[in-house]
Amino acid sequence: MTANAAWSKDEIMSVVAARALRGASTCFVGIGLPSEAANLARAIHEPDLVLIYESGTIGTKPRVLPLSIGDGELADTADSVVSVPEIFAYWLQGGRCDVGFLSAAQVDRYANINTTVVSRGEGKPEVRLPGAGGAPEIAAHAHRTLIVVRHSTRVFVEKLDFVTTVGFGSGPNDRRDLGLTTAGPQKVITDLGVLEPDPDTCELTLVATHPGVSVDDVRAATGWSLRVSDDVVITDEPSREELDTLRDLHARTKEAHGAA
């Protein structure tokens, strides 16, 4: 739990991430933390939000958090199930997804992400991760991208061990040079605060901290010299409704899958 608060760091991260989906109509959802936030948003802020998963489910309304994109819960509660090529070619590459919601093993200062491999140092075997999945296409073709991830120096690194998914490359012109016409990553929500790209340099900048978290706390958890906004705000604490809904979702998931 956060000091003097009745909620945990993970809970406020998911709540703030869910709030970032206000006003969205379609969301291409990654498994894990993005799925938790997207389903919380649909339950509270955006009941008409259409959730799309890369396995081909459209308008899914899971009662519990899915274990993977192949979880039957997604198909059972979907408005429609189509082929994977249709999901990517028609829905995503066709520009029909407002938001892409991703997580990462590593993030750099330009919101590029790594979900492929992490180096353990000289003489040690690399750690193999799940890989790209649909993340590169989601970040390329969704109108805007959100990233939700826990904040530490192992995650927020100076240099990625592998570039799986392009955020802003090495600066403000890279998306244009690659032929990418969408906005790219617009928020990175963590268990410490919220970062957004600087409008001129595209470098991630701290714009908000969660209650009880200092700017120095965020700096210490970041593997580069973090840019900080001149007017960092404090995010609103989770409401009773947000907490109750999130905890109920976790309880149902635990009952269904036997794990939190």
C-alpha positions in Angstrom: 0.0 0.0 0.0 1.0 3.6 -0.5 1.8 5.4 2.7 -1.4 6.8 4.3 -3.6 5.5 1.5 -6.1 2.7 1.2 -4.9 1.7 -2.2 -1.8 0.1 -3.7 0.7 1.4 -6.3 -0.7 -1.1 -8.8 -4.3 0.0 -8.1 -3.7 3.7 -8.7 -1.7 2.8 -11.9 -4.6 0.8 -13.3 -7.1 3.5 -12.3 -5.2 6.3 -13.9 -4.6 4.2 -17.0 -8.3 3.6 -17.2 -9.1 7.3 -17.0 -6.8 7.9 -20.0 -9.4 6.0 -22.1 -12.1 8.6 -21.5 -13.5 9.6 -24.8 -12.1 6.7 -26.7 -14.5 4.6 -28.9 -12.3 1.6 -29.9 -9.2 0.2 -28.1 -6.8 -2.4 -29.4 -5.8 -4.1 -26.1 -2.7 -5.8 -25.0 -2.8 -8.6 -22.4 -1.8 -7.9 -18.8 -1.9 -4.4 -17.4 -3.4 -2.8 -20.5 -6.3 -5.3 -20.4 -6.9 -4.6 -16.8 -7.1 -0.8 -17.4 -9.2 -1.2 -20.5 -11.8 -3.4 -18.8 -11.9 -1.1 -15.8 -12.5 1.9 -18.2 -15.4 0.0 -19.9 -16.9 -0.8 -16.5 -16.8 2.8 -15.3 -16.0 5.6 -17.7 -16.8 4.3 -21.2 -19.5 1.6 -21.2 -19.7 1.7 -25.0 -15.9 1.3 -25.5 -15.2 -1.4 -28.1 -12.4 -3.6 -27.0 -10.4 -5.4 -29.7 -7.9 -8.2 -29.1 -5.5 -9.4 -31.7 -6.9 -12.9 -31.6 -9.8 -11.6 -33.6 -12.4 -10.7 -31.0 -14.3 -7.4 -31.4 -16.5 -5.8 -28.8 -15.5 -8.3 -26.1 -16.9 -7.8 -22.6 -14.9 -10.2 -20.4 -16.3 -10.9 -17.0 -12.8 -11.8 -15.8 -9.3 -10.7 -16.9 -8.1 -12.9 -19.8 -5.0 -15.0 -19.3 -4.0 -14.6 -23.0 -5.3 -13.4 -26.3 -6.5 -17.0 -26.8 -8.6 -17.1 -23.6 -12.1 -18.4 -24.4 -13.6 -15.6 -22.3 -12.7 -13.1 -25.0 -14.5 -15.1 -27.8 -17.5 -16.1 -25.5 -18.2 -12.4 -24.7 -17.4 -10.8 -28.1 -19.9 -9.1 -30.4 -17.9 -10.7 -33.3 -14.9 -13.0 -33.9 -13.0 -12.5 -37.1 -9.7 -13.8 -38.5 -6.4 -12.4 -37.4 -5.7 -11.0 -40.9 -9.0 -9.1 -40.8 -8.3 -7.6 -37.4 -4.9 -6.2 -38.6 -5.7 -5.4 -42.2 -9.2 -4.0 -41.8 -9.5 -2.7 -38.2 -6.0 -1.7 -37.3 -4.2 -0.8 -40.5 -7.5 0.5 -41.8 -7.4 3.3 -39.2 -10.4 2.1 -37.2 -8.7 1.9 -33.8 -8.7 5.1 -31.6 -6.2 3.8 -29.1 -3.6 1.1 -28.9 -2.8 0.0 -25.3 0.5 -1.7 -24.7 3.0 -2.7 -21.9 6.7 -3.4 -22.1 9.7 -5.0 -20.6 11.8 -1.9 -21.4 11.0 1.6 -22.3 13.5 4.3 -23.4 13.3 8.1 -23.4 11.5 8.2 -26.7 8.9 5.7 -25.8 10.4 2.9 -27.9 9.6 -0.4 -26.2 11.3 -3.9 -26.0 9.3 -7.1 -25.5 11.7 -9.4 -27.2 15.0 -10.0 -25.3 16.8 -8.6 -22.3 20.6 -8.9 -21.8 21.7 -10.3 -18.4 25.3 -9.1 -18.9 28.5 -10.5 -20.4 28.8 -14.3 -20.2 25.2 -14.8 -19.2 22.4 -16.0 -21.4 19.8 -13.5 -22.6 16.3 -13.5 -21.2 13.9 -14.3 -24.0 10.5 -12.5 -23.7 7.2 -13.2 -25.5 8.2 -11.1 -28.5 6.5 -8.5 -30.6 3.0 -10.0 -31.1 0.9 -7.2 -32.6 2.7 -4.4 -30.7 4.7 -2.9 -33.7 1.5 -2.7 -35.8 -0.6 -1.3 -32.9 2.0 1.4 -32.2 2.2 2.2 -35.9 -1.5 2.3 -36.9 -3.7 3.1 -33.8 -4.5 6.8 -33.8 -2.6 7.1 -30.5 -0.9 4.7 -28.2 -0.9 4.4 -24.4 1.7 2.5 -22.4 1.2 1.2 -18.9 4.1 -0.3 -17.0 5.7 -0.5 -13.6 8.4 2.1 -13.0 12.0 1.0 -12.3 15.5 1.4 -13.6 15.3 -2.1 -15.1 12.3 -1.0 -17.2 13.1 2.7 -17.9 16.5 2.3 -19.5 18.9 4.6 -21.3 19.2 2.1 -24.2 16.9 -0.8 -25.1 18.5 -4.2 -25.5 16.2 -4.7 -28.5 13.8 -2.3 -30.3 10.6 -4.3 -30.7 8.2 -1.4 -31.2 9.0 2.1 -32.4 7.6 5.0 -30.4 9.4 8.1 -31.6 12.6 6.4 -32.7 15.5 8.9 -31.9 13.5 12.1 -32.0 10.7 14.1 -33.5 11.2 13.3 -37.2 11.6 9.6 -37.1 7.9 8.6 -37.3 7.5 10.8 -40.3 10.6 9.4 -42.0 9.3 5.9 -41.4 6.0 6.8 -43.0 4.0 6.6 -39.8 1.1 9.1 -39.8 -0.4 8.4 -36.4 0.4 10.3 -33.2 2.4 7.5 -31.5 2.7 7.2 -27.7 0.9 9.9 -25.9 1.1 8.8 -22.3 3.1 6.4 -20.3 1.3 5.5 -17.1 3.3 3.9 -14.3 2.9 3.1 -10.6 4.7 6.3 -9.8 3.2 8.8 -12.2 2.5 9.9 -15.8 4.9 10.8 -18.6 4.1 12.4 -21.9 6.2 13.2 -24.9 7.6 16.8 -25.1 5.8 18.5 -28.1 9.1 19.6 -29.6 11.6 16.9 -28.8 9.2 13.9 -28.2 11.3 13.0 -25.2 9.2 11.5 -22.3 8.6 14.2 -19.7 7.2 13.7 -16.2 3.8 15.6 -16.0 2.2 14.0 -13.0 3.0 12.0 -9.9 0.6 9.9 -7.8 -0.2 11.0 -4.3 2.7 10.3 -1.9 5.3 10.1 -4.8 7.9 12.8 -5.2 9.6 13.9 -8.4 12.9 12.6 -6.9 11.2 9.2 -6.5 10.5 9.1 -10.2 13.9 10.3 -11.1 15.5 7.6 -9.0 13.5 4.9 -10.8 14.4 6.1 -14.3 17.6 5.0 -16.1 18.3 8.4 -17.7 18.2 12.1 -16.8 14.5 12.5 -16.7 12.9 15.7 -18.1 10.3 17.1 -15.7 7.5 19.5 -16.5 7.6 23.0 -14.9 4.1 22.3 -13.5 3.9 18.7 -12.4 0.5 17.9 -11.0 -0.7 15.2 -8.6 -3.2 12.6 -9.9 -6.5 12.3 -8.2 -6.8 9.4 -5.7 -8.9 6.4 -6.8 -12.6 6.9 -6.0 -14.5 4.3 -4.1 -16.3 3.2 -7.2 -13.0 2.7 -9.1 -11.4 0.7 -6.3 -14.5 -1.4 -5.7 -14.9 -2.2 -9.4 -11.2 -3.0 -9.8 -11.1 -5.2 -6.7 -14.2 -7.0 -7.8 -12.7 -7.7 -11.2 -9.6 -9.2 -9.5 -11.7 -11.3 -7.2 -13.7 -12.8 -10.0 -10.5 -13.4 -12.0 -9.0 -15.2 -9.0 -12.1 -17.3 -8.5 -12.2 -18.2 -12.2 -8.4 -18.9 -12.7 -7.2 -19.7 -9.3 -4.7 -16.9 -9.3 -4.7 -13.1 -8.8 
